[in-house]
């Protein structure tokens, strides 16, 4: 959410004095404001010599937060939005797309969970290249561990299209590569900055179909979120949840499919489970867990949760570059 300082120009009550008052209570953003006890904050404001103005400022911030809520929609409006705006994006992996009833759904946050080398990045690269090539739009790819490979993308494009001439290969490859925008992101704050800039660009761009962002990939989100979850404080978890809802808001408001990856950790009885804990598990619309069999070079994909598929439903993919 926005820092308080960015609201000053359009909201005179949120001036430097109000910001200093909030800063003395470790409140710097709308997110911090929501996490704070408003009654306690108001009580402190009443003890200040400028109490009336501070209380007006608190009311102003609460009003700003209220205006950012999504409007209520009835079921018919939701159905119309789903049919008109929330399409599926094929990843180019035929069996995977068939399993997901067409591919990745726009408007949803989809999470791939699995241990290292289970096939998460491979699916991300397939999806990025196929969406950039087949869906006449662009893919934003946030690479958190140097796993993005333009060489693998080029091999995927050539294999999927079976192009014979060098000129045809160059033309298609140029189209795909120009439609994938890759950012190296190494901490949660860099990610939030990129997402804020993306939201600004999406809100201000001319909505021409060949310029539209269709897919956002974060590989991997757990490497950004896990470092902020240590310790006994709640700030790390609050920041994680805020980032998750920011991704869902982008997906819904701009009809993006958002694809993120997460690693696994040891659970009860030695059974692996998704990382990031209880606070995260309800954020993605869909969670799929991947397990790779190296002997057969195949990957079993099972549904943890999905809006359209029963939990435990699974399929097996043959892994390939």
N, C-alpha and C positions, 0 to 999 in steps of 0.2 A: 504493500500500500504506500501511498504518497507520503513523503516527509512533510511535516507541518510547515516548514519554511516555504515550500512550493505553493502553499495555499494563501500566502500573505497578500499577493497582488489583488486577488478577487474577493478576499475576505478581510477587510481592515481590522476586525476584532482579533484576528490571529496575528497580532503584531509582535515586535521583538520582545516586549514585556511579557506577553502571554507565552511566547516560545521559551523564554528564560524560566518562567514559572514551571512549565511542563518539563523542561530539561532538568530542573532541580529534583524532579520525581522520576527521572530516567525515561521520560516520554519524548520521543523524537519523531515518531511516525503515527499515522492513523492506527496501524497495527498495535503499537505500544499503548495507544489510548484505549483500545478495546480490551487489552489485557489488564488494564489497571482498574482498581475499584473506584468507580465514578463517585460514589457517595463519600469515600475517603478524600478524593481529590477535591470535591466541592467543599468539604469541611475545612481543608487547608486553605482554599481560596477565600473562605469567609473570614479567616484570620488576617488576611492581607489588607493593606491600606487601600488597594484598588480592587476590593472584593467584587463589586458589582460588575466591573468590566471583565474580570477574570471569569465570573460565572456566565456572563454573556458569551464569552469565548468558548467555554465548555459546551454551552447549548449550540453554538454555531458548528463546532466540530461534530457533535452528535447528529446535527441536521445533515451535514455533508456525508457522513457515513450512511445515514438513512437513504439518501438519494442514490447511493451506489448499489442498493439492493436490486436484484432482478425483479421485474414486474411479475405479478401473478398471472399464470396462463391456465386456461381450462384444457381439458383433455383433447378437445377438437383442435385447438390452436397448436398443441404439442404435436399431434398427429400430422397436421398440415406442414409444420416446420420440418418434421422428420422426412416427409415425402418430398418436399420441395428443395430442402437445403442440406440434409444430412445424408449424403451419398456414401457408397462404399468405394474404397480405393484398393484395387488389386495390388498385391505385393509382387506378383510375377512368379510366386511359388504355387503352382496349380493346386496341389493337395492341401496346402495351408489355407489358400483362399476359399476352397470348397468347404473346408472344415469351419471357417468363420462366416460362411454364408455370403461370400462375395469379397471379403477382405476386411480392411480396417475401416471402421465406421467414422465418418466425419462427425464432429461434435463430441467425441469420446476420448478419454484418456485410457490407453491400453498399455498394460505393463507386462513385459517378458521377464520372468524370474528363472534363474538357473545358475549353476556353478560356472567357473571359468571354462571356456572352450565348449560350452554346451550348444552353441549356435545362435546366441542372442544377437551378436554383432552381424552375423551373416544375414539374418532376417532383416535387420535394420538396413543394411546396404542394399539388399534386394528391393526392399520397399522404397528406399530413396531413389534408386535408379529407375524402377518401373514407374513410379508416380511422376518423376521428372520427364520420363520419356513418353508415357502413354496418356497422362491425364492433363496435359497442356497447362502446366502450372509449375510452381517451384516448391522445393523442399528446403527447410531450414534444419541443418544438422549440427547439434551441439555435441562436440567431441570432448569428453572429459578425461580420456586416458590414451590419447594418440592412437585410437583404434580405427579411425577413418582412413580408408585406402582408396585413392583414385585409381590405382592399378586394378584392384579387385572390381571396382565399378566398371572399368573399361572391359574387363573380361566378361562380366555379367551381361553387359549390353551386347557385346559381340555374339555371345552364346545364345542369348534369347532371341536375337533378330536373325541370326544366320546370314549375315551380310557377306556378299561375295566380293564386291569391288572395294578398293581402298577409298575411293571417293565417297561411296555410300557410308562406309564405316566412319570416316572422318566427320561427315555431316551429322550423323545420328549422335556420335560421341560428343561433338561440340554442343549439340542441343541439350543433351543430358547433363553434361558438366556445367553448362551455363545456368541450368535450372536447379543446381544443388549449391546452396550457400552454406559453407562450413565455418563454424566458429570454434576455436579452442577455448574451453571454459574449465577452470580448475578449482573454483570454489563457489559456494552458494551465492555470494554477493555478486560475483561476475555473472552468474546465471540470471539473477534478478535484474541486473542492469540490461542484459541482452533482451530479456523478455519484455521489460518496460519499453525499450526501443522498438521491439517488434510490434508491440501493441500500438505504439504511436504511429508506426509506419502503416500498419493495417488499417488504422482509423482514418488516416489522411490520404492514403493512396487512391488513385482512380481505379475503380474496380473493373479493370480490363481482364478478361478471362485468361489470357496468356501470361499475365503478370501475377495472377493470384497465388498466394501461398496455400497449398493443399495439405502439406504434411510437416509436422514438427517432430524431430527425433532427438532424444537425449540419451546418449550412450556413454556412461551409465549415470543414472540419477543418484544411485546409492553412494557412489564415490564422492558426491557433493554433499549429501545429507548426513551420512554416517559420522563425519568428523564433528558435527555440531550437536550430536545427541549425547555426548559424554557428560558426566557429572550429575548432580542431583537437582539442578535448576530446571525450570520449565521453558526457558526462553528458546532453547534449541528445538524442542518439540513444537513450540508455537510457530517458529520460523519455518519448520518443515511443513506443517499443516498449511500455513499461509502460501508457501510456494506451490503446494499441491492444488489448492483452490485457485491460484493464479493460472495454473496450466488448464484447469477445467473451464475457467472463465474464457480464456483464449479460445479453447476448443469450441465452446458453445457460441460465443459471440461472433466468431469469424469463420465458423464451419470448418475447422481444422481437424484432422486426425492427429492426435498426439501419441507418439510411441516412445516409451521409456523402458530402460532395462534396470534390473535390480539383481543383486547377488543373493546367495543363500548362506544361512548360518546353521549351526547344529541346534537341533531341537530335542525334545524329550525322546529318550530311547535311541538317540543317535540319528533320528530322522531329520533330514534337512528341511528347513522352512525359510520363507522369504525374510530377508533382512528388513530393517527399519521399524519393526515392532507394531504394536497395536494401534498407535496413533495414525499410522500410514495406511493400514490394510483396507480401510473403508473408503479411501480417496479415489483410487482408480475405478473406472467403470468396469473394466475387465482385467483379470489377472490370469496369465497362462504360465505354467511351470514347465521348463524344458529339462530333459534328462537324456544325455547322449550315450549310446552304446557304441564304443569304439571298435568292437569286433566286427559288427555289421555296418559301421559307419552310418548309423541311423539315429534319429532324434525323436523321442516320444514327447508329445506335447499334450498336457492335461489341463483342463479348465479348473481353476480355483474358484473363480466367479466370473459371470458374464451375463449381460442383460438378456441374451437370447438362447444361451446354451446351458444345459444342466451341469452342475458341479460334478467333476469326475469324468466327464466326457473326454475322450482322448483320440489322438491320431498319431501316426508315425510317418516321419519324413525321411527320405534319403538325403543325407547331407552332401553338398557339393558347392564348389565356388562358381 
